[in-house]
């Protein structure tokens, strides 16, 4: 399954691990695709990955904690919050 499909299902340790495994596998596949097609992926990455470097990824993930009209972060930590944090690292520029 794609990470997007698993994100809404994260509610406990096991579902969080399944999400992270899917996210990691997708990133590995994106890296392979990007290596094979470097001209096509000069700006954005394959599978809609916006941040390939760990620093960029983590700074983007921190946007999770900013109040936005479409997103209010949780106050108490949860498995879902951890998953959303990681997913934000993928999609936020």
PERAPE-V498591 format. One record per backbone hydrogen bond with DSSP energy under -1.0 kcal/mol. NH is the residue of the N-H (numbers start at 1). CO is the residue of the C=O. Records with the same first field share a line. If there is no record, write none. Layout:
NH=CO ; CO
This chain:
6=2
7=3
9=6
10=7
16=12
17=13
18=14
19=15
20=16
21=17
22=18
23=19
24=20
25=21
26=22
27=23
28=24
29=25
30=26
31=27
32=28
33=29
34=30
35=31
36=32
37=33
41=37
45=49
49=46
50=90
57=53
58=54
59=55
60=56
61=57
62=58
63=60
64=61
65=62
66=63
68=71
71=68
82=78
83=79
84=80
85=81
86=82
87=83
88=84
89=85
91=87
92=88
